[in-house]
Amino acid sequence: MRKFLHILKEGVVFAYGAIAGKKVELTSGSINRSIFSLAIPMVMELVMESVFVSVNLLIIARLGDKVLGLVGITDNYINFAYAIAVGLGIAAATLIARRAGEKDQEGMGRTAQYIILLALIFAVLIGGISCYFSAEIVDFLGINANIVVDGVSFSRLVFLSIGLVILRLSVNGLFRGAGDADIAMKSLWICHISNIILAVILVFGLGFIPAFGLMGLAYATVLSRTLGVLYQTFIFVTGRTSISIRVPFHVDIPLLQKILKLAFGGLVQYIIPTSSWLIMVKIISTFGTTALAGYIIAQRIASVATMPAWGIGNAAGVLTGQNLGAGEPERAEKTVWRAGTINMTYLVLVALFWQIAAEYVVKFFTTEPEVARYAVQYIHVVSMAYLLLGFTMVISRALNAAGNIMQVTLLYIIMFYVIQLPLAYLLGVRFQWELRGIFTAIVSSEIVLAVLFLMIFRNGKWKTIKI
């Protein structure tokens, strides 16, 4: 415990410099410094994401249930559209980290050119098509946009801004791979903080600015996402990143194929848990709305507590790529074990906290005894897997960064579609264990995934992958 606290204190000092934009050499020196210098900005991104979602939900709720339903439908569609951006972001971070470790500035620049070009193409295609067929998409997903005043105009404008999301997330992958996690963090903060401020002003009005209602929310969304992309453009134009896109452009088919292959693997990795969550919700809904409410509340509460661990996992991925590029595979492996130990220690403390305090925390979010009982049960059972989850988060990111994305994707398919969902249905529905069976299936699949990741990582073949 004393060693962990010392590492944490050291990390906070290093993180302060990272947030302020101080560059750190990631392939030499203190491993703790490297981990925390990248992890803290990434954690703060996740925290802001949660704050934004919570505040945005409060604003939307003031506009009525019909608007809430429409916005929920558009958000769900956009979440699937994120898959393209997530895939490009993973490809960007993986390739840029490797080139950065090799000190290949031209390779970094050329990779960035292709990532940005592909992001622009997908942004125009997906944003344009979604905008044109916005009413049909919303209707297909279950809501007639015409039942809400300005519903069609809202969905059309918000779907058009999908292109901006693809650009921002893809470019942030470039920054993270280069070790500029602070820039990626600031881009997201600018986008979300401006969105919150603009939404309050434009939805409800302020002074001479009229209340635009639902369309005010759409205007705020487009303007804030534009600001995020403009900030990224400013960073490139002023040369405030280690990535220079001012290198001669030439057709590089092998690089393009490499990016598309990595991006496809990242895209599938995103779709697998997203789609499996929808199926899991469908299974749990068979036990009634009370059980479903307990599951959703518990999952959201638990996800907030694990955010720092995901930040450390993402940092370990970037460090793995850069160290492999620098010809330091042993340092890469040591970094992963160190990050995994930090993650495991943190999550074990979180698990102990949940065993003691879950009941009290859940009461802040629901006053329904049955809902609270289901939520507490979920947190108590699932937190038992935290001991291994700390390493799963780190190793999965490290294998991605090493270029082993398709194998990680295969393991996710095994976890969710071969083990978790069938076992959840078997135990929960067929054996009538209900939510106890669902939670048992989730923990079991997490344990199997962790063991498989540890086995693959220990065999060391990931150190020899060329990308």
N, C-alpha and C positions, 0 to 999 in steps of 0.2 A: 504493500500500500504506500509506504514512504517513497519507494522508487517511482511509483506511478505518479504521485503528487509532484515529485521533483521534475519528472518528464513533462507533466502538465504545465507547471510553472515556467519551465524552459520554453515550452511551446507557445505560451501566451506572449512571451517577449519576442520570439521570432515572428509570430503572426502579426504583431503590431507593425513591424517593418514591412511585411508582405502587403498588408492592407494599404499602407501608405505608398506602395509602389516601389519599394526597395528590392532590387534584383538580388537573387540568391543563387549561388552555384549549386546545382542540384545533383551533380555527379561526383562530388567530393565533399569532404568536411563532415560535419555532424549530420547523421541520418535523422535524428529527432528534429533538427532545424528544418531539414528539407520537407519532412512529413507535415509539420505544423504550418510551415510557410505556405504550403499549397492547400492544406485541409481547412484552415480557418476561413479563408475567403469562400471556399466551396460550401462550407456549412452555413455561412451567412447568406449565401444565395438561396439555400433551401429554406432558411428561416423567413426570408423576405417573401418567398413563394407562398408559404403558409399564411403569413400576415395578409398578403394580397388576396388570397382566396377567401379568407375569413371576412375581411372588410368588404370585398366585392359582393359576397353573399348577403351581408347586412343591407347594402345599398339596393340590391335587386329585390330583396324581400319586401322593401318599402313600396315597390311598384305593383305588388299584387301577385296572386298565385299563378295567373295565366302567363304573366311575364316571366315569372320564375321557371315555369315549365318550358317556355320558348328558349330562354337563355340556357337552361340545363341541356336541352337538345342540341343547341349550337355548340356548346362547350364539349359535349361528348363527341360530336363529329370532328371538331378541331383536335381533340385529343388523339384521334386515330390519324389525322393528318400530320400530327407531330412525328409520327413514325419516320417519315422521310427525313425530317430535321434531325431526329435522334440518330438515325443511321449515318447521315453525313457527318454529324458531330463526332460520333465514335470513330469513323474513318479519319476525320481531320485530326483528332487528338492522337490517334495511334501513329499515323504517318509523320505528323509534325514532331511528336516526341522523339521518334527514332532519328529523324534528320537533325533535330536539335542536339541530341546526344553525339551525333557524328560531326557536329559543327559544320554541317552542310547548309550554308545560308542560301545558296542557289536552289537546292532541293526543297528547302522550306518554302521559298518564294514560289516555286513552280507548283508545289502541292497546294499552296494557298490559292493560287490562280485558278486551278481546276476545281477546288472545293467551292469557291465563290461563283465560278461559272455555272457549275451544276446546280448550286443553290438558287441562282437567278433563273435558270431554266425551269426548275421544279416550282419555284415561287410563282412564275408567270402562268405556267400550265395549271397547277392545282388551284391557285388563287383565282385565276380567270374562270376556270370551269366551275368551281364551287360558287363563285359569284353569279354566273349566268344561270345555273340550275338551283339557286338557293332555295326558292319556294318549293321545288320538287323534292329536294333533299330533306328539308324540314318536314314536309308532309309524309314522306316515306318513313321517317323516323318516329312519326306518331303524333305530330301536332300540325294543325292547319295554321300557317302564319297569319292568315287573314283575321283570325279571331282576336288578335291583339292589334291595337292601333299602331301603325308604322311597323308592324311585324315583318312584312316582306322587305321593306327598306332596311330595317335593322339587320336581318340575316344576310342580305346582299352585301352590305358594307363590312360586316364582321367577317364574312367568308372571304371577301377580297383581301382583308388584312392577314389572311393565313400566309401569304407570300412573305410578309414582313417577319412573321414568326420563324419561318423556315430559314430566312437569311440570318436572323439574329442568333438562333441556336446553332446553326452550322458554323458561323464565324466564331462564336464563343468556344466551339470545339478547337478551333485553331489556336486561340489564345491560351486555353488550358494546356494543350500539348506543348506549347512553347514555354510553359512555366509562368505565364502572365495571368494567373488565376484572379488577381486583383482587378484586371481590366474586364474579365468576364463578369465578375461580381458587380462592378460599377455599372456595366451595361444593363444588367437585370434590375438593379436598384433604380436606375434612372427610369427605366420602362415602367416598373410597378409603382413607384412612388408618384410619378407624374400621372399614372392611370388613376390612382386613388384620389388625388387632388382634383384632377380634371373631371372625374366622374361625379364627385360631390357637387362641384360648381355647375356643370352642364346638365346634370339630371335634375337638381333641385333649384338651380338659379342662384345668383348672387349679385346684388346691386343692380346695375344696368344689364347684366347678362340674364336673359330669360331662362326659364326651366324648360329644357327640351325633352324631359322624361326619358323614355326608352331610347330615342335617337341620341340623347346626350351621352348615354352609355356607349353607343356605337362610335360617336365622335371621339370620346375619351380613349377608347380602345385603339382606334386608328392613329390618333395623334401620339399617344404614348409609345406605341410600337414603332412609329416613325422616328421618334426621338432616340430610342434605343439603337436603331440602325444608323442614324446620323452620328451618334457618339462613336460607334465602331468605325465609321468612315473617317471621322476626325482623327482617331487613333492611327489609322493607316496613313492618312495624308501627312500628318505631322511627324511620323516616324517614331511614335512612342511605344512601339512594340519591337521585339527582336525579329519579327517576321517582316521581310521586305518583299512586296509584290512587284517591285520595279525591276524585275529581271526579264530578259528577252522571252517572249512567249513563242513556243513552237509546239507542234502536234506531238504528243507523247501518248500513243495508244496503250503501251504497257502500264503507264501510270494511271490512265483513265480506267483501265480494266481492274487495276488493283483497288482503286477508290470505290468503284461500283461493287466489287466483291465484298469489301469490308463493310460498306454501307448497307448492303443487303443483309449481311449477318446481323448488324446492329439493329436494322429495321425489324427483323424477325424477333430479335431479343426483346424489343419493346412491345411488339404485338402479342407475344405469348402470354406474359403475365396480365396484360390489359384485358385480353379476351377471356383468359381463364377466370379473372375476377368476376366478369359478367356472368359466366357460367356458374361460378360458386354462389353468386347472389341469387341466381335462379334456383339452385338446389336449396339454399337456406330459406328462400321465400316459401317453400312448401311447408315449413313449420310455423308460418304465420308472420304477420308484420312485427310483432313484439320481438321475436327472435332475430329477424332481419335488422331491426333498429339497434338491438344490442350489439350485433356483429359489426355494423357500420360505425357506430360510435366508438367501440373498442378499437377497431382498426385504425381510425383516425387519431385517437389518443396515443396509441402505441407508436404510430408512424412518426409523430412529433418527437418522441423520446429517442428514436433511433436515428434521427437526422445527423447528429454529429458523426455517427459511425459511417454513414454513407459518404460524408465529406472525407473522412480518412481513407475510405476505400477508393474514392476517385483520385485522391492524391497519390495513393500507392500505385495506381495505374499509370499516371504520368511519369512517376519516378522510375517505374519498371522500364517504360519505353526509352526514356532518356539514358538510363544506365546501360541498357542493352546496346543502344546506338553508340555509346562511348566505349564499348568494349569492356564493360564491367558487369558481367553476368552474376558474379558472386555478390557484388554490392547490391544488385537488383534483388537477388534472392534474400539477402539479409534485410533489405528494406521492407520486403513483403512480410517476413516473419515478425519484424519489429512493429510494423503497422498493425498486423494481425493481433499481436499481443496487447497493444494499446487498445485496439477495438474490443477484444475479448474482455479485458479488464473493465472497460467502461460499461459494456453491455451486461456483464455479470452484476455490476453495481445497480444498473437499471432494473435487472430482473429481481434482485433482492428488494429494491424499492417497491416494485409492483406487487410482490408478495405481501408486503406490509400495508401499502397505501392505495392499492388499486380501488378498493371500495370507496375510499374518501374522495379520490379524484373523479371517479365516474359520477358521483352525486352532483358534481358541478354541472354536468351536461344533461342529466335526466333525473326526473323526480319519480319516474315509473319504476316501482320495485322489481318487476319482472324483467324489464329492459336492462336495468342496472345489474341484475343477477347474471344475465347472459353475458353482458359486457365484461364483468369481473371474471367470470369463468374463462372467457376467451383470453384475457390478459394473463391470468395465472398459468394457463396451460401453455400458451404460445411462448411466453417468456422463458420457459424451461429450455427452449432451443437456442437461446441467446449465446450460450457458451460456445457453440459452433458457428452461429451466424456471424460473429465477428470476423472469423477467418473466411467465411464464404463471401462476404462483401468485398474483402480485400483481394482474395485470390481470383475471383471472377473478373475484377477490373484489371488485375495484373496480367491474366491470360489474354484478355482483350487487347491490352497494350502490346503484348508480345506478338500479336497477329494471329492468335489462336481463337478467333472470334467464332468460327463455325462450330468448333468443339464445345465452346461455352453455350452456344445456341442449342446444340443437341442435348446438352445436360439440362437445360431449361425445359425442353420438350419432354424429356424423361420425367423431370420433377413434377411439372404441372399436369401433363396430359396422360402420362403412363401411371403415375403414382397418386398425386394429390386428388385430382378430380374423381377418378374411378373409386379410390378408397373412401373419399368423402361420401359419395353416393352409396357405396356398399355399407359402410358403418352407420352413416347418418340415417339413410332412408330404408335400406333393406333390413339391417339389423336393428333399426329403430333406436339407435343411440342418440338420435337427434343431434343437437349442437355439440355434445360431448364427442360424438363420432367425427363430426366435421373438424373440430379442433385437434383431435388425435391424428387425423389424416394430414392436416397442415404441418404439425410438428414432425410427424414421421417423414414426410417428403423433404422437409428442411434438413433433417438429420442425414438422410440418404444423399442429398445434394452436397452437403458439407463434406461427407466422407469421400465422395467421388472427386470433388475439387481438390481435396488434400492429396489423394492418390495421384492425380494427374500432375499436380504441382511438384510433388516430391520426385517424380520420375525424371524431371529436369529437361525433357525434350523441348519445352517452350523456349529454352535459352538459345536454341540453334535455329529458330525460325527466321527466315530472311524476308523482309518486307521493304 
